[in-house]
Amino acid sequence: MKKIYTQKNFLLGLVVLFSTALFAQNGNDVQLTLNTDYVIKYGTETISGSILNNSTQTINSATINWQVDNGTVYSQNFNQLNLASGASMNFSHANKWVATPGNYTIKAWASNINGVASSDPYTLDIAVAGSVAQMQPLFEKFTSSTCPPCVPTNITFSNFAAQPDVQGKFTYVNYQMNWPGSGDPYYTAEGGVRRSFYGVNSVPMVYFQGTFIGYQPGLGLLNNHLNNSPYGYATDAFFEIDGTFEVDGDNITVDLSVMPLMDADFRVHVVVVENLTTGNIGTNGETSFKRVMMKMIPDAQGTLVNFVTGEVYEESYTVDLSGTNVEEMDDLDVIIFVQNPADKRIMQSRSINNPPLITIDEFNFASFNMYPNPSDGIFNISTQNVLNLEVYDITGKLVYTQNQVQNNSRIDLSFLNSGMYIAKVMDNNNSHSQKIVIK
């Protein structure tokens, strides 16, 4: 189940170089950048981007072409551009891509540039997911009890995390560093590995979803990243993460499962944090820190996993924490996250003790439930309303329908293969989706 293979180099943009016969010898290229992400949800996708004229001549006309795999070539003429040297323009192709679940290669190229030049196509690998999950973004903060500027940042972050309207929307980790002073006693070598991974060169430094967002980000900036970032709480995630942990003496046992909604090779990280520490002694006056990283399982590198859509990755770890900085074994939480090591993007995270909030859609059907879940394929229905039911597999394919489902109805899905499915129920005004698992 856990195969490892070479990391793909996902590219977010493409560069098209044009013939020197058209452009002057200095600056004879045009950059064409696509807005398409390397993972998207199935549906209608607009092929858009921007063109930057790095040549020494004005571009008046060009044809933009795109093609998925070896399929139809879609072309659109752009005239009266008057794109001067050094200028750029945004474009949106009239032909849209109806993306179905799977892995694809998009080719895009320019032709008839001022009626003369053409370019070689450049390729972009894209994974299309058949369904999506609730995102729970991850903040990572590098700090130290020997760092005076860390104090206001830690206070700001504590105030941010205490806001009622952000509860369950995110999780975060503090990595204590052993500098700039004589050393933070809660520093670990695993935190040093994480520091090297990001290239952290000072404290405090805050990362959101694998991207640096500031040395001392204010409350407004933190809220903006959480709620408005392209990878924030309101965006789609392409992994489902579940987990449990138990503490027995000095040992912690973590059981986790990750359901991929796309094909990829990413790293799974498991982080044991203590919610509140009070015994840290440094030089900046702080002795108390929250969400402090105590152990990374199996280590700071995580586990590289070849994810295949619909195939659950499961793992169990038992680790002795007696040699760590843990103060109270009953004050722990475990964070599980999936990260793309190529661009450092966090694809999904979960706090076991602080799962994400229920979405607004779920409140409309708070009384609906299919149980037991997981099941051997036989589900019971609990509902206050008469509903219509549709069941989809992980690729988005409809595999079962039943109308007029009532309370105490019995649904037999034992004919389906083991795995995760999406059960969608509808009345005249609303719809709601529930994840169900067949063992």
Residue, then its C-alpha position, 0 to 999 in steps of 0.5 A: m500500500k505504501k509505495i514510494y516513487t520519484q517526486k514529480n516537478f509540478l509547474l505552475g507556469l509555462v514560458v514560451l520562447f519565440s523565434t529570433a526572426l521576429f524579435a530583436q536580438n536583445g530580450n527575444d522572448v514572451q512569458l505566458t503564465l497559466n493560472t491553473d493550479y496543479v490540483i483542481k476539483y472536477g468541473t468546468e475550468t477556465i484556461s486563463g493566464s497572462i502574457l509578458n512581452n520581454s521582446t524589444q518589439t510590440i506584439n499586435s496579435a497572437t493566437i493562444n492554443w491549448q490541448v489536454d493530452n492528445g485531444t482537441v486543440y482549442s485556439q483563440n485569436f487575440n488581435q489589436l493587442n498593442l503589447a509594448s516591450g515590457a508590458s503584460m496582459n491577462f487573457s481568458h480563453a473562450n474555450k473552457w475545459v470540462a475536467t473529469p477526475g483523473n491525471y492530465t497534461i495540458k499543453a499550451w502554445a502561441s502561434n501567429i505572433n504578429g502573423v509570423a512566429s510560433s512557439d513550441p508547446y510547454t506542458l503542465d501536469i494537473a490532477v483533477a479530484g472527484s470530490v473535496a474535503q473540508m480544509q483545516p489550514l496549518f500555521e507553523k511558528f518558529t519562536s524562542s524563549t531567548c527572543p525579545p521580539c517573539v513576545p509580542t508575536n506570541i501574544t498576538f497569535s494567542n489572541f488570534a487563536a482565542q477568537p470565537d469565530v476561528q475555533g476549529k478552523f485551523t491548527y498550529v505548531n510552535y517550534q522552539m529554537n535554541w537561539p538567538g540567546s543561550g538556548d531554549p530548553y524546549y528546542t529539539a533536533e527535529g525542530g532544527v530539521r523543520r527550520s532547515f526545511y523552510g530556511v528559517n534564519s531568524v525568530p519569530m517567523v510564521y508560516f501558513q500552509g507552508t508559505f512564509i507570511g511574516y516575522q510579526p504578522g498582526l491580527g488582521l493579517l492572520n485572519n486574512h490568511l485564514n479566511n481569504s488565502p487561496y489555501g485557507y479555510a474556505t478552500d477545497a482540500f483533496f485529502e481526508i485525514d482521520g486519527t486517534f491517539e492514546v496515552d499509556g504511561d510515557n507511551i503514545t499510540v497514534d493511529l491515522s488514516v489518509m484518504p487521497l482524493m487525487d494521485a500524488d506523492f507527498r509526505v505525511h507528518v505526525v506531530v505531537v504537541e503539548n497544548l500548554t507548557t509552563g516550565n520553559i525558562g529563557t531570557n525574554g520573560e516568557t515561561s509559558f508557550k502553547r502548542v509546543m512541538m514535542k515529537m515528530i513521528p517517525d521523525a522530522q522528515g515524515t513519510l513519503v507516500n505514493f497516494v492513489t485516489g481512493e486507496v486509504y493510507e493507514e499507519s500506527y505508531t507507538v512512541d516513548l515520550s519519556g525523553t522529550n520535554v512533555e510536562e503533562m501527558d494528559d495535555l497532548d494533541v496530535i497534528i497530522f498533515v500532508q505536505n508537498p515537499a516540492d513547493k512546501r505547500i500544505m495540502q491538508s492538516r488535522s488536529i485530532n483533538n480540535p477537528p474542523l467546524i461543521t460547515i453551514d451546509e451541514f446545519n441544514f441537515a443536522s438531523f440526517n445520519m447514515y450509520p453505522n459508519p464505517s459499515d459492511g455496506i448495510f446502512n440505517i437512515s436517521t432523518q426527520n424529513v423525506l429525502n432523495l439519496e445519491v451515492y458517489d464513489i471517490t472519482g465522482k461517479l454516481v453509483y446508487t440512487q434512491n428516492q423518498v428515503q425515510n426515517n429508519s430506512r435500510i440502505d444496502l450498498s454491500f455490492l460496492n467495493s470497500g472504500m470511501y463514498i459520498a452520500k448526498v441527500m436532497d430535499n426541495n431546497n437544500s442538499h447535504s453530503q456525508k462521507i461514508v466508508i464501506k469496510 
